[in-house]
């Protein structure tokens, strides 16, 4: 199995467990996360910014293991250091809000670490989840 696929599976496992130390250890020092579409308004995040972003979102919303990822397809590219993956995630937040999202990831590795992730997600699903979380927190 190519290193990019192994690293990507390790990334999803660490994120599902909300294991921030393992997640960050998978990345190069100059790691970048880009979340698309651009209309979601999420700026590119460097490794140093990712921890804060995860704490504001996934750590706040989910208990460890509550978010499950299903990898449907992984495509190897001509470049051995890049893969494309179709993934779904499902879970329930700490407030009981259901989470369902669909992604396409482009993952680039450098050596034994992930250098860049470009994540295309269902921004409509994210918006609906945030609205439901806000309502649940007011109840």
ABEGO torsion letter per residue (X at the ends): XBAAAAAAAAAAAAAAAGBAAAAAAABBAABBBBBOBAAAGBBBBBAAAAAAAAAABAAAABBBGABBBBBABBBBBABAABBBBBBBBBEBBAAGBBBBBBBBBBBBBBEABBABBBBBBBAAAAAAAAAAAAAAAAX
